[in-house]
Amino acid sequence: MATQQYIDGILKYIKGQNVPIEFNKKLFEISEGNLLKYVAETLSRQLSADSAKIAIERAAPINVWNKIIKKLSTLYSRPVVRKTELDSDQELVDYYVARGIDKHFGNMNENYNSYKWSTLEIYEDDVEKALAFRSVPSHQFIPYSDDKINPLRPTAIVKLMGKEADVHGAEREKFWIYTPTEFIPVYDNGDIVQSDMDGNDGVNPFEVMPFEYISMSQYLLIPTPDDDSIQMTVLTPILLTDINYGSMFLSFPLLYTIDADSENLPASPNIFWNLKSDDPDKTPSAGVVKAEPNLDAQMNHVMSQLAIWLDSKDIKPGTVGKLTAENFASGISKIISEMDTLENRKGQEIVFSEMETKCWCRIAQIHNTLAKVGRISNRKLFSDPDSLVVMAEYSEDKVLETRADKVERLAKERDARFTSQKKAIKELNPKMDDKAVDELIKEIDEEQTTTLEVDDGDTTAEIPTDNR
């Protein structure tokens, strides 16, 4: 069993990671749909109580963060090809692929892009008698390392298990500490949770940690949080809410009177002013101040900040034309849906292919341990977990195009002589065979072109004429 000194050292380390854990907890809430909470908190700090109440009711909690993460995390959106040297190993790899491991790798990919660090947990499902997998959100676990040679290599993974009452009835934070040889359930005061060790005696029989960990940082085990992630995710709907709030009051004219009896006039503090002058020879008057808010400029201001932020994260945002109130919503969608993540994806492919190579060795070790004692239904064994090589090949990330966008692109390629009309038609209509394509080209030519003969005495020229 681990020494009390070792346990106390990890507990001290956990307390020192409050900043990234709290940051990731906020990101998790935003990703799960609770963005409005943070928008409302920001508006309450920036506006008076009455103004904040109205602004919150007109808040526009558009979650650009989720769309960005989905756009970045596409490695597992299409089938991944995995190859091994031995057919017996390939059969077991295919078995786990069929059981849906790519879904959990995909969740790991999203968590990696959201929090900058992620893990895949491998656990035994007693009900299905099989190995199961899950990606743990990064506010629910902490990697720990006391490796003097490579401090970026975790020597323990700590799961944050929430609060519960200990044997004395006191509420405590509980942690599960996994090492290659031990499982240590412990409270925040250092007491061992004896009930959690029933059936395992605190021993990890697999001789490997049941977690695969990856991090974006090349220098830190736990990366420094990107404050801009939350700041810009909250700021975008704040700026949109400013537009909604402003349009509510500035879309109506302000009525005012000077030195007039306004007692019987219908009035609202938002749209009616009664002013007094110091002129002894005062003359009552009334007037209107017409508000002219520049909403288009404000909307373009929001889009400009969003585009600059994406560019700062090495993401090329999609381009949009001039924004108006009518096309603003589609503009935000387009700037994200068309952003270029090719370079970012290439880097992710390297990280995740290396991760899978190590992860499959870990899966093989745990699988063989459980299969040998009959605790999982699939009793086939991997050949040698330590030397297992699984090569993962990711599908090309294809750009999603509408039919109109594809027509425009193919027309430009044809006009630039980068492709033929026949190939362009086949790409646009992949189900058409060559004969149908030839007939379509002939029909198009007959509809659009008439041959005129011009006889200059020596030559006859054919002039195509558009009959439309």
N, C-alpha and C positions, 0 to 999 in steps of 0.2 A: 504494500500500500504506500502511496505517496506520503512523504513527510509533511508535517504540519507547516514547516518552513516553506516548502514548495507550494502548498495550497495558499498560504498567506501571501506569497509573492504574486500568484495569479490573481487573487482577490484585489490586491493593491493595483495591479495592472488594469483590471477591469474598471476600477473607479477612475483611472486616468483616461479612459476612452469615452467619457460621457459626451464630449462634444460631437464626435462623428456619429455616435449612436442616436443622440437626440436629433441631429441633422437628418439622418436617414429615416428616423421615425416620421419627421415632417414630410419628407419626400414620399414615403409609403402612403401616408394619409392622402396626399395630393393625388398620387397615382390611383388610389382606390376611390376617388371621386369626392374628396372632402376639401376641394380647393376654396370653396366659398367661405369656409371658416377663416382662412388666412387673408382673403380679400376683405372680409368684414373687419377683422382685427386691424388691418392697415388703414382702412377708411376711418375707423373710430379714433385712431391716433392722429390722423391728419385733419379731420373736420370737426366742427362743433357737434354736440350731441344731436341736435335737431337735423342738421345737414347730413350727418353720417347716417341717420335713420332713413332719410329719403334716398340717399345714394345707394345704400345697401339694398333697398327694395328695387332699385333699377340697375343693380350690379349685373355684369356680363361675365360670369365665371367660365370663360372659354379656356379649356385646358390644352394649351399648345404642347406642354411637356409630354403628355401621353402620345400625341401624334409624332413628336420627334423621336421618342424612344422606339415606337413601333417601326418608324422608318429606318432607324439605325440597326435594329435587331432582326435581321432577315436571314441569318445563317441557316436557321432550321425551318424556314418557311417552306422549303422544298426538300424532297428526300435527299439524304446524305448517303453517298456511296462509301461503304467501308470494306476494306479488303484485309485478309490475314493470310499468312503463309500456309497454314494447315486447314484442310476442309473441316476437321472436327472443331477447331476454334471458330471458323466462319459460321458453322451451324449454330453455335451458342450466341455469337454476336447477333446473328439474324433473329434469334429467338428473343433477345432483349429489345431489339429494334421493333419487332412485331408487338411486343408488350408496351410500346409507346415511350421508350426512353427519349426519343427526339423531342417530345413535348416538354420534358423536364430540362433537357439541354437548352431548348428554346427559352424557357423561363429563366434559366441561368444566364443566357445571353442578354435578356432584357434587364435583369438585375445588375449585370456587369456594366451595362451602359447607363443605368440609372444611378447606381451608388459608387461606381468605379471599383468595386470588389464584390465577389460572388462566390458561392459554393454549391456543390451538388452533394446532397446527403444520400448515402446508401444504407438502407435499413431492411430488416427482416419483417415481412408481412405474415404474421401468424395465421391469419384467416385464409389467405390465398396460397400459403406455403411456397412463397417465392420471394425473391429480392424485389424491393420497390425503391423508388427514387423520388426526391423532391429537391427543389432549389429553395433554400432558406433565405428569406429577405434579410438584407444586411443590417437591420436594426435588431435582429433576433439572434445574432451570433457574433463572436469575436475570435479572430485567429491570434495565437500566442506563439512566440518562439524564444527559446533559450539556446538556439543553435549559434555557437560562437563563430563557426566558419561561414555559414550562410544565414544571416538573421532574417532573410526573406522567405526562408523555408519554415512553415509552421511545424511546431513540435506538439501542439495541442490545439484543439478547437473547443471553444466554450459556447454552449447554447444558453441563451438567457431565457429561463423558464417562467418568468413572472414572479408574482408574490403568492405566498401561502403561509399558513400558520404552522409554526414549528411545534415540537412536542410540549412546549410550555405555553402555547397559545399565542405567542408573539408573532406578528406578521413580519416575514423575512423575504428578501429576494433569494431566489433559488437558481443555481447554476449547475449544468451538467458539463463536466470536463472530460473530454476524450483525448487519450494519448494512444500511441501504437500498442500499449500493453495494458492500459487501465481505463476504467470508467469510474469517475469520481463525482457523485452527486453531493453538493455542498451548499449550505446557506451562506449569506453574506457575512455572518459572524465567524465562519470557519468550521461550524459543526457539520459533520457528515450526516446525510439524509439516509439513515439505515434502511428505511422502507423501499427506497428506490434501487437497492442492491439485491433485492430478493430475486433469486434465480440466476444471478451473474457474479455475486460476491465481489463486485468491483473489478472484475477481470475482463479485458478485451481479448477474446480468443482469436481474433483475426490477424493480430500482429501488424495491422495497418489501421490508420484512422479511417473510419467510414465516411470521409469527406474529401472532396477534391476542391481545392481553393485556387482562385485566380485573382490577380490584382492588376490595375492599370499602371501602378507606380513601379518604376525601376529602382527606387531607392528606399521606399517605405513599405513595411508589411501591411499597414493600414493607410491607404492614401488620404491625403488632406482633402476634405470636402470642397467641392466647387460651390462657393456661395452664390455665384451667378445663377445656378440652376434654379434655386428657389426664388431669388430676387426677380429674375426676368419672368419666371412662370407666374408669379403674383403680380408683377408690374404690368404685364400685358393686359389682363382683365381690369386692372385699376385704371389704365389709360382709356380703355374702352368705356368703363363706367363713368369716367370724367366726361366723355363725349355725351353719354346718355343723360348724365346729370345736367350738363350745360345746355343740351338741346331742350330739356324740359322747361327751363326757365327763360332761355334766350330765344326760343322759338315764338314767344308771345311778346307783343309790344308792352312797354311799361307806361302806364297812365300816371300823370301827375297833375297836381293843381298848385297854384301859388296864391296865397292869401284868399282862399275860397272856403266857403262853408261846405265841408265834405261830410257833415254828420249823417246826411241821409243818402249818401252815395254808396252803392255796393262796392266793397273794397276787399282786397286780399293783400297781405303783407308782401306777397311775392310779385304782385303786379301793380300796386297802387302806392304812390308817394304823395304826401301832402307837405309842401314846403312853405316856410314863412320867410318874409324879407324884412329888412330893417327900414325900408322906405316909408316915411310918414305919409306920403301921398300914394299909398299902395292901391294897385288896380288888380282885382282878381283875374286870374287867367287859368287856362287848362291846356294841356298838350300831351303829346305822345313821343316817347323815345323808342324808335324802331330798332330792335336788336338784329344784327346781321352776323351770326356766328359762321366762321369758316370751317365747317365740318369736314370738308374734303381735305383741307390742309392738315387738320388734326388726325384724320385717318391715315394719311400718308406718313405722318410723323410716327405713328405707332408701327407701321409696316417697316419704316426705315430702321427703327431700333431693333425690331425683330430680326431683320436681315443682317445687321451688323453683329448682333449676338451670335447668330448661327455661323457667320463667317469667322468669328473669333474662336469658335470651337472646331475649326478646320472643316466646316460643312458649307458647301456652296449652296446658298438658298436659290429656290426657283425664282424666275423673273415674272413680274406682273406689270401690266401697263398702268395707266393713270387710274387711281382708285376714286370711286364715287360711293355714295351711300348705297347705290343699287348693287355694286359688284364687290363691296368690301368683304362680305363673308366668304365668297368664293376666292377672293384674293388671298386671305389668310390660308385657306385650304391649299391653294395652288403653290404658295411660296414654300410650304412644307412638303407637299406631295411631290413636287418637282425638284426638291433639293438634291444635289449631287453628293452621294455618300460613298462613291466608288473607292476612293483612296482610304477612307476610314474602314470600309469593309475588308479591304485587302489586309490591313493590319490585324483586324479581328480574326480573319481566317488563320493567320499564323498562330495567334494566341490560342485559339480554340482547337486547332489540330494538335498542337503540343499538349494541351490540356487533355484531350481525348486519349492520346497515347498513354499518358500516366493514369488516367481514370480507368481505362479498360484493364490495366494491370491490377488496379485496386479492386475492381469489380470481380475479376477472375479469382483473386485471392479469397475474397469473402464468399463468393459462390462455391468454390471448392471446399472451403471449411464447412459450410452448411450442408453441401451435398453429401459429403463423406459420412456425416452423422445422421443423414436422412431428415433434416429439418426443412428441406425444400423439395418440391415434387420433381423438379428436373435434376436427375442424378448424374447426368453426363458431366465430365470434368474438362476444364481447360487444360491444355497440354502442360504449360509451365508459366504460371502467372508472372514470374520475374522477367522472363524473356519474351512475353507476348508482345507482338507488334500489330497494332490496328491502324491502318492508314485511312484517314477520313478525307474525302474529296467533296467539297461543297459545290452545289449547283451555281451556275452563273446567275447573278442578280439581274433579272430582266426588268427593263423600264416598263411600267404599266402605261399604256397609251389608250386614249379613246380612239374610236374609228376616225373621227375628224382630225385628230393629231397625227394619226398614222398616214392618212391621205396627204396631209400637208408635207410631212417628212418625205414620203415616197415621191411626191411631185418634184420636190427640190432635188432629190437624188437623181431622178430621171433627167431633169433639165440640166443638171451639172454633168450628166453622162457618167454617173457613178453606178448606174444600174439601167437595165432595159425596161421597156414598158411591160414586157411579158413577165419578168421577174417581179416587178412592182405589183402587177395584178395578182400574181400567185401568192405573194406575201399578204396582200390585202384580203384574198379569198383562198385560204389554204385548202379548202375542200374541193376546189375546182381542179379537174385534171387538165392535161395539156390541150386536149381537143377543145374543151369548153373555153379555155383561155384564148385559143386561136380564133374561135368563133366570135368571142366577145371583142377582140381587137379588130376583126374584120367588120363587125357591126358598128363599132365606134368610128372606124375610118369612113364607112359609107355614110354615116350620119353627119360627120363634121367636115368632110372634104369633097370638093367637086373638082374634077380635072378640067382645066381650061387650056386650050391649045392656042398659042400665039405664034403665028407663022411670019418670020421676018425674011423669008425667002431661002434661008440656008438651014435654019434649025427650028425645031418645034420644042417649046418649053412647056412644062407642066406646072401650073400655079395652084397650090392648095388654097382653097377659100373656105372660110368659116361661114357655114350656112345658118348658124343659129341666129 
